[in-house]
Amino acid sequence: MIRSATALRNDYDGMVKLSMEKQEPIYLTRNGDGEMVFLPIELWEKRQAELELFAEMLRREQSRMAGAKTYTAEEMRSDAEAMLRES
């Protein structure tokens, strides 16, 4: 959704309601140019968590590509079982 920054100033409660109902960001413009994004905090937190997950996945893939040791699911299961037996 795209709305003017004036709409936010004139009808903040309506913009909050619209954004919460649609669960999507509202792109705010000033003089026809994009200026900022207005979105529910829960949606922002979800997107932040997704970005952090993608960054971690990228870091791990880069580490793997650089030669870091990797393990199969069976190796991980076997190691976990051995550690549990030792406890």
Secondary structure, DSSP 8 states (H G I E B T S, - for coil): -EEEHHHHHH-HHHHHHHHHHHTS-EEEEETTEEEEEE--HHHHHHHHHHHHHHHHHHHHHHHHHTT-----HHHHHHHHHHHHHH-
